[in-house]
Amino acid sequence: MAPDAPWLAEALGQSDAFLGFMEDVGRAAVVDRPALLIGERGTGKELAAARLHYHSPRWEGPYVPVNLAALPRTLIEAELFGHEAGAFTGALKRRPGRFETADGGTLFLDELQAAPVAVQGKLLRAVEYGSIDRVGASQPVAVDVRIVAAVNVDPRELVRRGRLLPDLLDRLAFSVLFAPPLRHRHGDIPYLAERFAARFAAAIGRPEPPTFSDAAQAALAAHPWPGNIRELKTVVERAVLHTTTARIDHITLDPFAHPHAPLPLPHFSHSGGPGGSSPRPPEASSLFSSTPLPPTHFFPSRGSGGDYPPRPPEASSLSSPIPLTWTEAVAAFEIDLLAGALVRAGGNQRKAAALLGLTYHQMRGLYRKYAAALDAASKAP
């Protein structure tokens, strides 16, 4: 892989969702029409765009990726379409834009919604007529470019909010490809984690790639991965760096949780005085229904690793003098949600997963993580 071409990295996965997406990309690649990639951040849209180019008849032409969100809005037009000498202050000579650089190949426009509406109008003209206007020019310039664009939100919502021209969306939507989030790629998390760990271990000179303990694998499986593959790669590489043995036993999902965190801000009541609190409305007693959660809240004890025994009932109040770290508070919140959902589901983990909006695989991972506390909760009077 060339160091200056990170998009040439191999897309990895073996789940049905990932393989189906790759098949869709392969079918779209051979048709010389615009394509639109839709997916959350970190799902590999740029790798898919590169695949669209290198598996297309244009593969010998240039592949030019542009992240529009990384450019100043006032410069996007000149960056894409180029400018003539004297077009604006500082334009000392003619400069070709990204369209001309990509002539005969593919132009990938990531974060399409970052382009001003006026620039989107010029993009529409380029897609429809194959010509662009440099800033400050009086004559159009013909270009032969395939446009692949990407957004990380629903493009129809962007149209409703006036952030995306509906005509441009219509022209780009010849091939609409949905990059699956990591949480829907069942089985790919351990597969990717092992490969990221092996690559990073080799990069830092480790003699052999580390393995993951059952607890570490459960932590990886239970996490929702809002940052998708990019987040997973960072988490795994950090775990490899901080592990001195051949096995990874601990996964740090929140790198900002540490024992020397700043003190929390003081709580103020509605009257403006510190330390006050307002009563919680009755409907807020449960996140799921009017059925209250079990009366005992189970908070993890410090230094217990993956085992979270219950604290005494008097420690369950939020006003308890026993301080909680961020990690403990998050664990307590997750345990309460799991315990409440299991009560409502009559102990059926599959039904509890549905109540929480989790997959059964995620529910099993969380249950294994907090097994001691949940077992204690089920036996509480």
Solvent accessible surface area in square Angstrom, and as a share of the most:
residue,aa,sasa,rsa
1,M,160,0.72
2,A,41,0.31
3,P,132,0.83
4,D,113,0.59
5,A,10,0.08
6,P,81,0.51
7,W,50,0.17
8,L,80,0.40
9,A,34,0.27
10,E,117,0.53
11,A,32,0.25
12,L,26,0.13
13,G,13,0.13
14,Q,99,0.44
15,S,7,0.05
16,D,129,0.67
17,A,39,0.30
18,F,15,0.06
19,L,82,0.41
20,G,28,0.27
21,F,12,0.05
22,M,23,0.10
23,E,106,0.48
24,D,56,0.29
25,V,0,0.00
26,G,28,0.27
27,R,150,0.55
28,A,8,0.06
29,A,0,0.00
30,V,94,0.54
31,V,58,0.33
32,D,66,0.34
33,R,126,0.46
34,P,18,0.11
35,A,0,0.00
36,L,1,0.01
37,L,0,0.00
38,I,21,0.11
39,G,9,0.09
40,E,54,0.24
41,R,136,0.49
42,G,7,0.06
43,T,7,0.04
44,G,23,0.22
45,K,19,0.08
46,E,65,0.29
47,L,50,0.25
48,A,1,0.01
49,A,0,0.00
50,A,4,0.03
51,R,85,0.31
52,L,0,0.00
53,H,0,0.00
54,Y,84,0.32
55,H,100,0.44
56,S,6,0.04
57,P,100,0.63
58,R,31,0.11
59,W,142,0.50
60,E,140,0.63
61,G,23,0.22
62,P,52,0.33
63,Y,18,0.07
64,V,18,0.10
65,P,33,0.21
66,V,5,0.03
67,N,72,0.37
68,L,0,0.00
69,A,62,0.48
70,A,78,0.61
71,L,36,0.18
72,P,76,0.47
73,R,143,0.52
74,T,126,0.73
75,L,83,0.41
76,I,0,0.00
77,E,59,0.26
78,A,11,0.09
79,E,31,0.14
80,L,0,0.00
81,F,0,0.00
82,G,0,0.00
83,H,16,0.07
84,E,30,0.14
85,A,59,0.46
86,G,65,0.62
87,A,32,0.25
88,F,83,0.35
89,T,138,0.80
90,G,61,0.59
91,A,6,0.05
92,L,161,0.80
93,K,152,0.64
94,R,136,0.50
95,R,97,0.35
96,P,75,0.47
97,G,2,0.02
98,R,63,0.23
99,F,2,0.01
100,E,40,0.18
101,T,77,0.45
102,A,0,0.00
103,D,70,0.36
104,G,32,0.31
105,G,0,0.00
106,T,1,0.00
107,L,0,0.00
108,F,1,0.00
109,L,1,0.01
110,D,23,0.12
111,E,40,0.18
112,L,1,0.00
113,Q,19,0.08
114,A,18,0.14
115,A,2,0.02
116,P,25,0.15
117,V,70,0.40
118,A,83,0.64
119,V,7,0.04
120,Q,0,0.00
121,G,31,0.30
122,K,44,0.19
123,L,2,0.01
124,L,29,0.14
125,R,102,0.37
126,A,8,0.06
127,V,26,0.15
128,E,76,0.34
129,Y,148,0.56
130,G,25,0.24
131,S,16,0.10
132,I,3,0.01
133,D,46,0.24
134,R,30,0.11
135,V,34,0.19
136,G,61,0.59
137,A,31,0.24
138,S,107,0.69
139,Q,128,0.57
140,P,70,0.44
141,V,33,0.19
142,A,88,0.69
143,V,17,0.10
144,D,79,0.41
145,V,27,0.16
146,R,7,0.03
147,I,7,0.03
148,V,0,0.00
149,A,0,0.00
150,A,0,0.00
151,V,1,0.00
152,N,48,0.24
153,V,70,0.40
154,D,53,0.27
155,P,11,0.07
156,R,156,0.57
157,E,52,0.23
158,L,3,0.02
159,V,40,0.23
160,R,167,0.61
161,R,160,0.58
162,G,49,0.47
163,R,108,0.39
164,L,3,0.01
165,L,45,0.22
166,P,70,0.44
167,D,83,0.43
168,L,1,0.01
169,L,24,0.12
170,D,104,0.54
171,R,91,0.33
172,L,2,0.01
173,A,37,0.29
174,F,117,0.49
175,S,17,0.11
176,V,56,0.32
177,L,11,0.05
178,F,135,0.56
179,A,5,0.04
180,P,19,0.12
181,P,18,0.12
182,L,1,0.01
183,R,76,0.28
184,H,94,0.42
185,R,5,0.02
186,H,107,0.48
187,G,37,0.36
188,D,0,0.00
189,I,17,0.09
190,P,58,0.37
191,Y,43,0.16
192,L,3,0.01
193,A,1,0.00
194,E,89,0.40
195,R,87,0.32
196,F,14,0.06
197,A,0,0.00
198,A,38,0.29
199,R,124,0.45
200,F,42,0.18
201,A,1,0.01
202,A,76,0.59
203,A,83,0.65
204,I,69,0.35
205,G,63,0.60
206,R,68,0.25
207,P,134,0.84
208,E,102,0.46
209,P,75,0.47
210,P,12,0.07
211,T,84,0.49
212,F,19,0.08
213,S,12,0.08
214,D,123,0.64
215,A,65,0.50
216,A,1,0.01
217,Q,79,0.35
218,A,9,0.07
219,A,17,0.13
220,L,3,0.02
221,A,10,0.08
222,A,10,0.08
223,H,33,0.15
224,P,72,0.45
225,W,0,0.00
226,P,70,0.44
227,G,2,0.02
228,N,0,0.00
229,I,35,0.18
230,R,149,0.54
231,E,39,0.18
232,L,0,0.00
233,K,85,0.36
234,T,71,0.42
235,V,4,0.03
236,V,0,0.00
237,E,40,0.18
238,R,46,0.17
239,A,8,0.06
240,V,0,0.00
241,L,98,0.49
242,H,128,0.57
243,T,19,0.11
244,T,132,0.77
245,T,87,0.51
246,A,58,0.45
247,R,129,0.47
248,I,0,0.00
249,D,72,0.37
250,H,133,0.59
251,I,14,0.07
252,T,44,0.25
253,L,45,0.23
254,D,48,0.25
255,P,65,0.41
256,F,166,0.69
257,A,33,0.26
258,H,85,0.38
259,P,117,0.73
260,H,154,0.69
261,A,56,0.43
262,P,117,0.74
263,L,166,0.82
264,P,118,0.74
265,L,164,0.82
266,P,85,0.54
267,H,110,0.49
268,F,108,0.45
269,S,25,0.16
270,H,170,0.76
271,S,106,0.68
272,G,49,0.47
273,G,29,0.27
274,P,99,0.62
275,G,70,0.67
276,G,23,0.22
277,S,92,0.59
278,S,60,0.39
279,P,124,0.78
280,R,160,0.58
281,P,67,0.42
282,P,118,0.74
283,E,132,0.59
284,A,40,0.31
285,S,50,0.32
286,S,12,0.08
287,L,119,0.59
288,F,54,0.22
289,S,41,0.26
290,S,107,0.69
291,T,63,0.36
292,P,92,0.58
293,L,39,0.20
294,P,30,0.19
295,P,118,0.74
296,T,25,0.15
297,H,62,0.28
298,F,8,0.03
299,F,12,0.05
300,P,1,0.01
301,S,40,0.26
302,R,136,0.50
303,G,88,0.84
304,S,32,0.21
305,G,59,0.57
306,G,55,0.53
307,D,73,0.38
308,Y,25,0.09
309,P,49,0.31
310,P,57,0.36
311,R,29,0.11
312,P,65,0.41
313,P,89,0.56
314,E,129,0.58
315,A,5,0.04
316,S,24,0.16
317,S,58,0.37
318,L,154,0.77
319,S,99,0.64
320,S,25,0.16
321,P,128,0.80
322,I,77,0.39
323,P,90,0.57
324,L,61,0.30
325,T,50,0.29
326,W,166,0.58
327,T,75,0.44
328,E,10,0.05
329,A,42,0.33
330,V,59,0.34
331,A,4,0.03
332,A,3,0.02
333,F,113,0.47
334,E,47,0.21
335,I,0,0.00
336,D,16,0.08
337,L,32,0.16
338,L,3,0.01
339,A,8,0.06
340,G,2,0.02
341,A,0,0.00
342,L,23,0.12
343,V,92,0.53
344,R,93,0.34
345,A,14,0.11
346,G,73,0.70
347,G,50,0.48
348,N,65,0.33
349,Q,37,0.16
350,R,148,0.54
351,K,124,0.53
352,A,0,0.00
353,A,2,0.02
354,A,78,0.61
355,L,67,0.33
356,L,36,0.18
357,G,68,0.66
358,L,50,0.25
359,T,40,0.23
360,Y,84,0.32
361,H,93,0.41
362,Q,16,0.07
363,M,0,0.00
364,R,73,0.27
365,G,0,0.00
366,L,19,0.10
367,Y,47,0.18
368,R,120,0.44
369,K,56,0.24
370,Y,2,0.01
371,A,34,0.27
372,A,42,0.32
373,A,1,0.00
374,L,6,0.03
375,D,60,0.31
376,A,28,0.22
377,A,15,0.11
378,S,94,0.61
379,K,165,0.70
380,A,39,0.30
381,P,168,1.06
